Every structure is written in structure tokens, then in C-alpha cells.
Amino acid sequence: MTMRAYDKADREPPIADEQTMTCRAPRAVAMLVRGSVLACMVALMAGAVQAQVATSSSAGDADGNAAEGQLEEIVVTAQHRSQRLQDVPVAVTSLSASALNQQGVSSTSDLSQAVPGLVFTSQLSAANAYIRGVGSQLFGPTSESPVAVYVDDVYIANPQGNVFSLAGTKQIDVLNGPQGTLFGRNATGGVIQIQTLDPGKDLKLDLSGTYGNYDFVGASGYVSGGLGENVSASLSALYENQGKGYGRNLCTGDYVNQQARHNISLRNKWLIELPTNTVIRLSADYARLGNTNSYQRPQGSVSPLPGAAAPIGYPGEYNSNVGLPNFTRLKTGGVSMKIDQEIGSLALTSITAYRELRNRNALDQDQSSVAAIDLTWQTRFHSFSQELRLQNRSSGKFNWIVGAFYYNATGGFKDLLAGGATLIDYDEQKSESYAAFGQATLELVDNLNLTGGIRYTTDKQVFRLPSFALRDSQDAKKATYRVALDYKFSPDILGYVSYNTGFKSGGFNLLAPGNSFRPEELNALEFGLKTELFDRSVRLNLGGFFYHYKDQQVSIPSIGGDIIANAAGARIKGFEASLDYKATSRLKISGGLSLMEGHYTDYPGFQSYDTNGNPVGGPINLKGKDTVQTPEFVGNVSAQYTVPTEVGDFAANVGVQHNGGFFAAPDNRLEQPSYTLVNSSLSWLSNDKSVEVKLWGRNLFDDRYFILQSPNRAPIGDTQIQAPPRTFGITLSYHH
């Protein structure tokens, strides 16, 4: 056996081409300006004309403060217009900043603790979301999740860019089911909408510092204020570092499974309100993220490689035993411009964005001290998007919206090495997509509305592997639509039924040059009931769904990661419920549940492997097997109790989520057992609301579950990454 020594530089190398994003910034800004200039000209000219002919008027903001004993009003933009949550015939879970705090959610990967039908998996730096059993396990530079993520209406295409803290977040809306009309692009599973805080005219300052076990240190700051009569700006910053890992690499002695390695996130946002009924939002963000999440063999699996240092099987909780320390280093960021222009009774919106991502990784995929499949690689990705929307402003008997969307992206692997030998020097996929869409809602009779929408999308992908002169391309054209009927039984009770279609674009497997996959399609029948009862002290929403999945894109384990193949089809059905109860002015209780059943209707040619990666029989059809990441039962409940005193407000929060377990592989061999998470916090807020002290804990009963389980061929075998154990700490905050 040959043992290898690694110094600090080997374990934590800098990301190559650190100046790349800086050097590209002028080009990014130029693209942003070019993409928006036409929309700006149209909007500003129209606004100027409107300003000359319209008399000035002012409208007060909707009162967001609930009356004593009533639940607060929730406003969402699930249909690209501001509406009460209870008036939208779509299954939506909406979480305000206070609701996120109540349930112990601090990052995107924690969202599953508050949304019962949502499951997050993670490998390396990628966060993969599953909603109602629909998602993917991919982390490649051009991989796009079936669950689309939008931050301030900007599409975040790459799953490696979906792991971030929720500091400075105003609200998160999770839309369940295919959103193939208004969102369209790769939203077969659903949409996660994240809205950040708009800067205000008054000075606002929030500072916080955190210390937790495993030597976790965090600091955040948010400042906002007016810079002129019509201009406001904000700046948010976040630093996080976990000094000690949850485990150790038994081969090198280093810490592993550190979730944050000197992570930095910055966001700058400008709000410009012009007298021509024009509102412009400019945003820029940057993040540098890293972790040392490490694969390990599960119990019962052993390495077949000769000369592997003991232990050759399960190394113990959170430990690994690898010769090449695993790490990921990511830099990502972007700029965007959103223009909202009133044109008489119409509203015009333009959203222009440019984003980049650079990533560097090391992975000892053979999970041993032997240098068998020791991988290092870089990924590069950049995208440009432009969306235009035109709609009527007032809510009447007929409401409509039309729009167009353009998307262009390029991404690829660079210097993919195995044991120092080049597997792929550089390959890339270029994607280009055009779409036009429209949706309208007509009140047929009093309280009965009919909604219809359609979107037509053309997609094209081009694959290149220059060193082998390989080039391939494919394209797809698809119309998706939505039909819904909703009825207001009373001002506080809404019932609806809808039929929705969605599709996710195909592409090329960059880890298997020349290997392509087709688009997937999902048809969904949904029904629901939304109610507010007992003088708005109770909000109870119910819903059910039936899915028909065609050409489902599934993950096949491979060297370096997973590749995509198309399974023939699947069926998924389920029932969901959510409850909010304002028991008193001091006590609020929230809860939800999800019941699901999913199975493959046809999945020919699947090859199963045992825990050590040896083939089990020949290829089989998985018809009747449960779909992956589809728990039969998930339930959560949270409560917040506040006690005002002469020295300030004391508050206790507790959140509990139980997941009944699910299968992690299509042949149902790897299974995530049931688990229960309990998060809690105790806080004190001074009478002037300026100083806050919070004691917090997550996974208080130290339950064991996984953020990744994956089978693979020998000599890799089964791999897993354990989710964080019990963590706790203290946070001090100052508010002004």
C-alpha cells in the first residue's frame, strides 16, 4: 500500500482563474444593458406619455398587520401578480421570514423541514430538490433541476448555485406541481420562489453574530436606506465557517463534513422609483462557498481494492477513510435588472439577468486509501436570460398576461482527471431556448372563474468535445398548457380543480460524451380547497394530485457522478394539507402533512448492483417499483409562544418534522429509514426591539438520516453522506 501525504495547499487549493469573474464583469454588464435597453426605452417613453395625461394618485400599502387573534395576510406572486394566498388556485406553501425562523430554516437545504412534500438531497456543492417525488440527483455544470429556483424572478439554472443562506430573505413561496405556463422552463416538479428584501427609504440596520458547536462561526449584516428622493439601496453580507467537522478522515486525520469553509455571500440591491410610474430594481450578488462533505461506505459494504487501509468498510458515523481528501470550492454571482412600468391600465415588466459559476472539486470515489478513482475537476457555467411580461393591472372579471422568455447558457467540465490522467480535458454544452406564453382568467358567473394558459417552447442543445472533434446537437419543440376552474363558496372558502402539463428539456451527458437524453413530460390533475375559518384565526388548505410521468429522466451512477437516462413512465398520486392556527395573540401553531404513493409503470433495462457494486442478475424491468424520493408520509408541526414582560419579549419556538422514509434507488434496494427532526429556539427581544439574544438547536434528538445515498459499480459500491447531527449555539443581534 502506498500512503500519500497532502499539505494544506493540496487539501484546499484555490479556485483556478480567480480573476475570471472579475474580468468578465464588464461583459456581463454590457450584456445586461443590451438585453434591457429596448424594454427600458419602451417602458420609459410609455411612462412619460402616461405621466402627462394621468392625474397623480396615491394608494396606501395593504395593511399587513393582522387584527388581534387573526392570522396575518399572505400575498404571493404565483401567477405573476400580487394576490392573496387564499385566492390563488395553485398549491402554494408560503413562508415569511418569521415563519422560516419559527421552523428553524436558515438555508435552502433546510426548506424540506417546513414543506412536507419537499425533499432535498445533496452531493458536493449541488442541492437537488424533489417536490412530490419529482426531481433529479444531478450536479453537472449544465444540469437543470425539474424544480425551478427563482431569486427575485431570476432563474437559477445550475443546482450548484442553489445552496445558499436565506439571510435577507423576505419570503419564500413553494409552488407544487408543474408550472408549465407562466414559469415554463424546467418546472415539471414545481417552483421555489425566493424574494429578497427591497431597500427602504428609512435607515435600517441589522447585525448578528453566531457561535455554535463544531466551532461554527457566523456573522451577517444588512443595511438599507434612501440615497435620494427616489433612490434606495441595500447591502447584505454573510460569513460562515465551521472549524471542526462532524467526523474525520481516518486516513489523513483531517476533519470532514464541514458544511462551511470560510463562506462569503454578498448582495447589493438598488430601488429606483421614477416619476414616470417606473420602478427599477438593480441587483448584484456574489458568493464563495466550500465544504468538505465526504462519501463513506455504508454498513455491510467493503472495498475490494487490494492494499486498502483498514477499515475497508463503514468508517463510523460521519467519518471517511480516503487517500484524496474530498472538497468543493465554488464561486458564483450575477447581475440583474427588473423594470416595472405602468402604462395606463397595463403593467409591463422586463427582467434581464447574467450569471456565472466556477467550481473546483476533489472526490475519492473509490472510498479507500488506494489511488484507484481519485478525481479532480473544474466546472464552468454562464447564462443570460431575458423575460418580458405585459398584463392588465386591475383585478376585474377578465385578467390576462402575455410574455416571452429567452435563455442562453454554456457550461462544461475542464481538466477532469483520474489519478492525474486526463479523462476529459474540456467539453461543453450550449443551450438556447425561446418561449412565448399567455394566461387569462375569466369570471364566468359570480364567484366562478375559468383559467386557461399556454406556453410554446423551443429548445436546442449543442455538445462539443474539441479534443476529439466531436459535435452533436438536438432540439425540441413543445406546447404546455393549464386549465383551471375555481369557485368561491364564500369570501373565505375557495375550491379549485386544474389540469397542468410541463416538460423538462433534454440534453447531453458531459461525463459520457455523445450520450444524450430526451425531454421528460408530466401531466397533472389537481384539486384543492382553501379555507379561512373562525374569524381568520384558522387557515386550512387541502389538496390532492394525480401525476402521469412520461420519459422520466433518471440518474444512473457513473464514474465522476451520475448520468441521465430516460425511464419509460411513472404514476404518482398524493394528498396534502396545511394548517395555521392563531390560538392567542401570543401563540401561533402551524402544521402540514403529505401522503404520497408513486411507482414506475415501465422501466426496462435497469441493472441492479449489490452493496459492493457487483451486478445482481441481468437487466430487468422495474415496473411496479416505488419511485425514488417519494415518502409515503411526511408531517410537520411548529409553534411559537411569546411572553411580553417589563424587560422585553421572551419567545419559544419549536418545530418537529417526521419523514416516513423513502427509497433512494429505482430498484428499491437503498432505503432512507424514517426519521424525526426537532428544532427549537429560545429568544429575548428588548423593549425597544433593538437587541435580541437567541439560543437555538437543530436536530435536537440527534436522529440519523442521509443527504445522499447512491449505488454504483465496483470498485465503488454504495456511497452515502450523512446529514448534520445535533447542532446548537447562540446568536446575538442588533436591529435599528
Secondary structure, 3 states (H helix, E strand, C coil): CCCCCCCHHHHCCCCCCCCHHHHHHHHHHHHHHHHHHHHHHHHHHHHHHHHHHCCCCCCCCCCCCCCCCCCCCCEECCCCCCEEHHHCCCCEEEEEHHHHHHCCCCEHHHHHHCCCCEEEEEECCEEEEEECCECCCCCCCCCCCCEEEEECCEEECCHHHCCCECCCEEEEEEEECCCCCCCCCCCCCEEEEEEECCCCCCCEEEEEEEEECCCEEEEEEEEEEECCCCEEEEEEEEEEEECCCCEEECCCCCEECCCCCCEEEEEEEEEEEECCCEEEEEEEEEEEEEECCCCECCCCCCCCCCCCCCCCCCCCCCCECCCCCCEEEEEEEEEEEEEEEEECCEEEEEEEEEEEEEEEEEEECCCCCCCCCEEEEEEEEEEEEEEEEEEECCCCCEEEEEEEEEEEEEEEEEEEEECCEEEEEECEEEEEEEEEEEEEEEEEECCEEEEEEEEEEEEEEEEEEHHHCEEEEEEEEEEEEEEEEEEEEECCEEEEEEEEEEEECCEEECCCCCEEECCEEEEEEEEEEEEEECCCCEEEEEEEEEEEEEEEEEEEEECCEEEEEEEEEEEEEEEEEEEEEECCCCEEEEEEEEEEEEEEEECCCEEEECCCCCEEEEEECCCCCECCCCCCEEEEEEEEEEEEECCEEEEEEEEEEEECCEECCCCCCCEECCEEEEEEEEEEECCCCCEEEEEEEECCCCCCCEEEEECCCCCCCCEEEECCCCEEEEEEEEEC
